[in-house]
Amino acid sequence: MKEKEIEVIFKELNICMVLSVVTGSLSILIFFQEFKSFAAFLAGALLAYLNFYTLRREGKELLFRVYHNVMACLERPYQRERTLFLIKVYLRLLALGIIFYFLMAKLSLHPLFLLSGFTLVYFQIFLVMLRFWYRRRESY
């Protein structure tokens, strides 16, 4: 995959995420007419959005470091970087769990709306990648 294709995918993904979060939040506000449901959905979606983009940035850094280690002909070019990346991922999951607990227990936001906002962003990633794969398959 070329660098230009990757940037196009992320641009399309960003647009889809923002549109789905805005339409989902507004539809929840209109149908349920409750601010806590709206806030829970929006909080879940924003957490997923933030998680995705920080993970994307750290994934690029991981690949960059591994590539340079391979070019330097190190014996185990990816072991340290992979371990640090996995530690960061698990710490991020722990932090997300603590944030979700705080949002549900202390702010009493509804867990269904939190999770639906959170999964909406990742569902958009799946749809954009599926559409990209389908378009690429048709071009061959």
PyRosetta script that sets phi, psi and omega in degrees:
from pyrosetta import init, pose_from_sequence

init()
pose = pose_from_sequence("MKEKEIEVIFKELNICMVLSVVTGSLSILIFFQEFKSFAAFLAGALLAYLNFYTLRREGKELLFRVYHNVMACLERPYQRERTLFLIKVYLRLLALGIIFYFLMAKLSLHPLFLLSGFTLVYFQIFLVMLRFWYRRRESY")
pose.set_psi(1, 136.7)
pose.set_omega(1, -178.0)
pose.set_phi(2, -85.0)
pose.set_psi(2, 158.8)
pose.set_omega(2, 179.9)
pose.set_phi(3, -60.5)
pose.set_psi(3, -37.0)
pose.set_omega(3, -179.3)
pose.set_phi(4, -66.2)
pose.set_psi(4, -41.2)
pose.set_omega(4, 177.9)
pose.set_phi(5, -62.8)
pose.set_psi(5, -40.2)
pose.set_omega(5, -179.7)
pose.set_phi(6, -64.1)
pose.set_psi(6, -42.6)
pose.set_omega(6, 179.2)
pose.set_phi(7, -65.5)
pose.set_psi(7, -36.9)
pose.set_omega(7, 177.1)
pose.set_phi(8, -63.9)
pose.set_psi(8, -42.0)
pose.set_omega(8, 179.3)
pose.set_phi(9, -62.0)
pose.set_psi(9, -45.9)
pose.set_omega(9, -178.3)
pose.set_phi(10, -68.6)
pose.set_psi(10, -32.3)
pose.set_omega(10, 176.3)
pose.set_phi(11, -67.4)
pose.set_psi(11, -45.1)
pose.set_omega(11, 177.4)
pose.set_phi(12, -63.7)
pose.set_psi(12, -39.2)
pose.set_omega(12, 178.7)
pose.set_phi(13, -64.4)
pose.set_psi(13, -41.6)
pose.set_omega(13, 179.0)
pose.set_phi(14, -62.7)
pose.set_psi(14, -43.6)
pose.set_omega(14, 179.1)
pose.set_phi(15, -63.8)
pose.set_psi(15, -44.8)
pose.set_omega(15, 179.8)
pose.set_phi(16, -63.4)
pose.set_psi(16, -40.4)
pose.set_omega(16, 179.8)
pose.set_phi(17, -63.8)
pose.set_psi(17, -47.7)
pose.set_omega(17, -178.1)
pose.set_phi(18, -63.9)
pose.set_psi(18, -44.7)
pose.set_omega(18, 179.8)
pose.set_phi(19, -63.4)
pose.set_psi(19, -42.0)
pose.set_omega(19, -179.2)
pose.set_phi(20, -69.2)
pose.set_psi(20, -36.3)
pose.set_omega(20, 178.4)
pose.set_phi(21, -67.6)
pose.set_psi(21, -43.0)
pose.set_omega(21, -179.8)
pose.set_phi(22, -65.7)
pose.set_psi(22, -48.2)
pose.set_omega(22, -179.2)
pose.set_phi(23, -67.8)
pose.set_psi(23, -37.9)
pose.set_omega(23, 177.6)
pose.set_phi(24, -65.0)
pose.set_psi(24, -43.2)
pose.set_omega(24, 179.4)
pose.set_phi(25, -64.5)
pose.set_psi(25, -44.4)
pose.set_omega(25, 179.7)
pose.set_phi(26, -66.5)
pose.set_psi(26, -38.7)
pose.set_omega(26, 179.4)
pose.set_phi(27, -67.7)
pose.set_psi(27, -36.8)
pose.set_omega(27, 176.5)
pose.set_phi(28, -66.6)
pose.set_psi(28, -40.5)
pose.set_omega(28, 178.1)
pose.set_phi(29, -64.2)
pose.set_psi(29, -38.7)
pose.set_omega(29, -179.4)
pose.set_phi(30, -73.2)
pose.set_psi(30, -47.1)
pose.set_omega(30, -175.7)
pose.set_phi(31, -73.2)
pose.set_psi(31, -42.4)
pose.set_omega(31, -175.3)
pose.set_phi(32, -95.1)
pose.set_psi(32, -20.5)
pose.set_omega(32, 178.5)
pose.set_phi(33, 48.3)
pose.set_psi(33, 45.6)
pose.set_omega(33, -179.7)
pose.set_phi(34, -137.7)
pose.set_psi(34, 127.3)
pose.set_omega(34, -176.1)
pose.set_phi(35, -69.3)
pose.set_psi(35, -33.5)
pose.set_omega(35, -179.1)
pose.set_phi(36, -66.5)
pose.set_psi(36, -36.9)
pose.set_omega(36, 176.8)
pose.set_phi(37, -66.3)
pose.set_psi(37, -42.5)
pose.set_omega(37, 177.2)
pose.set_phi(38, -62.2)
pose.set_psi(38, -45.7)
pose.set_omega(38, -179.2)
pose.set_phi(39, -65.8)
pose.set_psi(39, -37.7)
pose.set_omega(39, 179.5)
pose.set_phi(40, -66.0)
pose.set_psi(40, -45.6)
pose.set_omega(40, 178.6)
pose.set_phi(41, -61.8)
pose.set_psi(41, -46.1)
pose.set_omega(41, -179.1)
pose.set_phi(42, -65.3)
pose.set_psi(42, -39.8)
pose.set_omega(42, 178.5)
pose.set_phi(43, -64.4)
pose.set_psi(43, -43.6)
pose.set_omega(43, 178.0)
pose.set_phi(44, -62.8)
pose.set_psi(44, -42.3)
pose.set_omega(44, -179.9)
pose.set_phi(45, -67.2)
pose.set_psi(45, -41.1)
pose.set_omega(45, 179.5)
pose.set_phi(46, -67.9)
pose.set_psi(46, -36.5)
pose.set_omega(46, 175.7)
pose.set_phi(47, -63.9)
pose.set_psi(47, -42.0)
pose.set_omega(47, 178.6)
pose.set_phi(48, -66.2)
pose.set_psi(48, -40.9)
pose.set_omega(48, 179.0)
pose.set_phi(49, -62.2)
pose.set_psi(49, -46.6)
pose.set_omega(49, 178.3)
pose.set_phi(50, -64.5)
pose.set_psi(50, -41.9)
pose.set_omega(50, 178.8)
pose.set_phi(51, -62.3)
pose.set_psi(51, -43.9)
pose.set_omega(51, -179.2)
pose.set_phi(52, -62.9)
pose.set_psi(52, -46.5)
pose.set_omega(52, -176.1)
pose.set_phi(53, -72.8)
pose.set_psi(53, -32.5)
pose.set_omega(53, 174.7)
pose.set_phi(54, -70.8)
pose.set_psi(54, -37.4)
pose.set_omega(54, 177.5)
pose.set_phi(55, -66.1)
pose.set_psi(55, -37.6)
pose.set_omega(55, 177.7)
pose.set_phi(56, -62.4)
pose.set_psi(56, -45.7)
pose.set_omega(56, -179.7)
pose.set_phi(57, -63.5)
pose.set_psi(57, -45.2)
pose.set_omega(57, -179.7)
pose.set_phi(58, -69.1)
pose.set_psi(58, -31.9)
pose.set_omega(58, 175.9)
pose.set_phi(59, -64.8)
pose.set_psi(59, -40.7)
pose.set_omega(59, 176.4)
pose.set_phi(60, -62.8)
pose.set_psi(60, -42.4)
pose.set_omega(60, 178.8)
pose.set_phi(61, -63.0)
pose.set_psi(61, -40.2)
pose.set_omega(61, 178.8)
pose.set_phi(62, -61.3)
pose.set_psi(62, -48.4)
pose.set_omega(62, -179.7)
pose.set_phi(63, -63.3)
pose.set_psi(63, -37.0)
pose.set_omega(63, 178.5)
pose.set_phi(64, -64.3)
pose.set_psi(64, -45.5)
pose.set_omega(64, -179.9)
pose.set_phi(65, -66.6)
pose.set_psi(65, -41.6)
pose.set_omega(65, 179.0)
pose.set_phi(66, -63.8)
pose.set_psi(66, -42.1)
pose.set_omega(66, 178.7)
pose.set_phi(67, -59.9)
pose.set_psi(67, -45.1)
pose.set_omega(67, 179.9)
pose.set_phi(68, -67.9)
pose.set_psi(68, -33.0)
pose.set_omega(68, 176.4)
pose.set_phi(69, -68.6)
pose.set_psi(69, -38.3)
pose.set_omega(69, 177.7)
pose.set_phi(70, -65.5)
pose.set_psi(70, -42.0)
pose.set_omega(70, 179.5)
pose.set_phi(71, -66.6)
pose.set_psi(71, -28.2)
pose.set_omega(71, 178.5)
pose.set_phi(72, -83.7)
pose.set_psi(72, 1.2)
pose.set_omega(72, 177.6)
pose.set_phi(73, 60.3)
pose.set_psi(73, 41.1)
pose.set_omega(73, 174.7)
pose.set_phi(74, -73.6)
pose.set_psi(74, 153.4)
pose.set_omega(74, -174.3)
pose.set_phi(75, -69.4)
pose.set_psi(75, -44.7)
pose.set_omega(75, 177.6)
pose.set_phi(76, -119.9)
pose.set_psi(76, 84.6)
pose.set_omega(76, -167.8)
pose.set_phi(77, -71.9)
pose.set_psi(77, -15.8)
pose.set_omega(77, -172.3)
pose.set_phi(78, -123.7)
pose.set_psi(78, -6.7)
pose.set_omega(78, -170.7)
pose.set_phi(79, -61.7)
pose.set_psi(79, -51.5)
pose.set_omega(79, -176.8)
pose.set_phi(80, -66.0)
pose.set_psi(80, -45.4)
pose.set_omega(80, -177.9)
pose.set_phi(81, -65.1)
pose.set_psi(81, -40.4)
pose.set_omega(81, 179.3)
pose.set_phi(82, -64.4)
pose.set_psi(82, -42.0)
pose.set_omega(82, 179.5)
pose.set_phi(83, -63.1)
pose.set_psi(83, -46.1)
pose.set_omega(83, 178.4)
pose.set_phi(84, -62.9)
pose.set_psi(84, -39.8)
pose.set_omega(84, 178.8)
pose.set_phi(85, -63.2)
pose.set_psi(85, -44.4)
pose.set_omega(85, 179.4)
pose.set_phi(86, -66.0)
pose.set_psi(86, -36.7)
pose.set_omega(86, 176.5)
pose.set_phi(87, -62.5)
pose.set_psi(87, -43.6)
pose.set_omega(87, 178.4)
pose.set_phi(88, -63.0)
pose.set_psi(88, -40.2)
pose.set_omega(88, 179.7)
pose.set_phi(89, -63.4)
pose.set_psi(89, -45.3)
pose.set_omega(89, -179.2)
pose.set_phi(90, -69.1)
pose.set_psi(90, -35.8)
pose.set_omega(90, 174.8)
pose.set_phi(91, -65.4)
pose.set_psi(91, -37.0)
pose.set_omega(91, 177.0)
pose.set_phi(92, -65.0)
pose.set_psi(92, -40.8)
pose.set_omega(92, 177.2)
pose.set_phi(93, -63.6)
pose.set_psi(93, -39.8)
pose.set_omega(93, 176.4)
pose.set_phi(94, -62.9)
pose.set_psi(94, -44.3)
pose.set_omega(94, 178.4)
pose.set_phi(95, -62.7)
pose.set_psi(95, -41.1)
pose.set_omega(95, 177.1)
pose.set_phi(96, -62.4)
pose.set_psi(96, -41.0)
pose.set_omega(96, 177.0)
pose.set_phi(97, -61.3)
pose.set_psi(97, -42.1)
pose.set_omega(97, 178.5)
pose.set_phi(98, -66.1)
pose.set_psi(98, -41.5)
pose.set_omega(98, 178.5)
pose.set_phi(99, -64.4)
pose.set_psi(99, -43.5)
pose.set_omega(99, 177.7)
pose.set_phi(100, -62.5)
pose.set_psi(100, -41.2)
pose.set_omega(100, 177.6)
pose.set_phi(101, -60.8)
pose.set_psi(101, -46.3)
pose.set_omega(101, 179.7)
pose.set_phi(102, -61.5)
pose.set_psi(102, -43.9)
pose.set_omega(102, -179.3)
pose.set_phi(103, -64.6)
pose.set_psi(103, -36.7)
pose.set_omega(103, -179.5)
pose.set_phi(104, -81.2)
pose.set_psi(104, -43.2)
pose.set_omega(104, -173.9)
pose.set_phi(105, -80.4)
pose.set_psi(105, -47.0)
pose.set_omega(105, -173.6)
pose.set_phi(106, -88.4)
pose.set_psi(106, -39.7)
pose.set_omega(106, -179.5)
pose.set_phi(107, -96.3)
pose.set_psi(107, -4.7)
pose.set_omega(107, -179.9)
pose.set_phi(108, 48.7)
pose.set_psi(108, 47.5)
pose.set_omega(108, 173.1)
pose.set_phi(109, -83.3)
pose.set_psi(109, 145.8)
pose.set_omega(109, -174.9)
pose.set_phi(110, -70.5)
pose.set_psi(110, 127.8)
pose.set_omega(110, -177.0)
pose.set_phi(111, -65.5)
pose.set_psi(111, -30.5)
pose.set_omega(111, 179.3)
pose.set_phi(112, -63.5)
pose.set_psi(112, -42.7)
pose.set_omega(112, -179.8)
pose.set_phi(113, -73.2)
pose.set_psi(113, -35.0)
pose.set_omega(113, 175.2)
pose.set_phi(114, -60.3)
pose.set_psi(114, -49.1)
pose.set_omega(114, -178.2)
pose.set_phi(115, -70.1)
pose.set_psi(115, -34.6)
pose.set_omega(115, 178.8)
pose.set_phi(116, -68.0)
pose.set_psi(116, -37.3)
pose.set_omega(116, 175.0)
pose.set_phi(117, -66.4)
pose.set_psi(117, -39.1)
pose.set_omega(117, -179.7)
pose.set_phi(118, -66.9)
pose.set_psi(118, -44.4)
pose.set_omega(118, -177.6)
pose.set_phi(119, -76.1)
pose.set_psi(119, -23.1)
pose.set_omega(119, 178.9)
pose.set_phi(120, -59.6)
pose.set_psi(120, -42.1)
pose.set_omega(120, -179.2)
pose.set_phi(121, -64.2)
pose.set_psi(121, -43.6)
pose.set_omega(121, -179.5)
pose.set_phi(122, -72.6)
pose.set_psi(122, -28.1)
pose.set_omega(122, 173.4)
pose.set_phi(123, -66.5)
pose.set_psi(123, -36.2)
pose.set_omega(123, 176.7)
pose.set_phi(124, -65.1)
pose.set_psi(124, -38.7)
pose.set_omega(124, 176.8)
pose.set_phi(125, -60.5)
pose.set_psi(125, -44.8)
pose.set_omega(125, 179.0)
pose.set_phi(126, -60.6)
pose.set_psi(126, -45.4)
pose.set_omega(126, -178.8)
pose.set_phi(127, -65.3)
pose.set_psi(127, -42.6)
pose.set_omega(127, -179.9)
pose.set_phi(128, -65.3)
pose.set_psi(128, -42.5)
pose.set_omega(128, 179.6)
pose.set_phi(129, -67.5)
pose.set_psi(129, -36.9)
pose.set_omega(129, 177.0)
pose.set_phi(130, -64.6)
pose.set_psi(130, -42.9)
pose.set_omega(130, 178.4)
pose.set_phi(131, -65.4)
pose.set_psi(131, -40.4)
pose.set_omega(131, 177.4)
pose.set_phi(132, -62.8)
pose.set_psi(132, -45.3)
pose.set_omega(132, 179.2)
pose.set_phi(133, -61.0)
pose.set_psi(133, -42.1)
pose.set_omega(133, -179.5)
pose.set_phi(134, -65.1)
pose.set_psi(134, -43.8)
pose.set_omega(134, 178.3)
pose.set_phi(135, -64.0)
pose.set_psi(135, -38.9)
pose.set_omega(135, -179.8)
pose.set_phi(136, -68.6)
pose.set_psi(136, -38.8)
pose.set_omega(136, 179.2)
pose.set_phi(137, -65.4)
pose.set_psi(137, -38.3)
pose.set_omega(137, 178.6)
pose.set_phi(138, -68.7)
pose.set_psi(138, -29.2)
pose.set_omega(138, -178.2)
pose.set_phi(139, -74.3)
pose.set_psi(139, -18.2)
pose.set_omega(139, 178.2)
pose.set_phi(140, -90.9)
pose.dump_pdb("model.pdb")
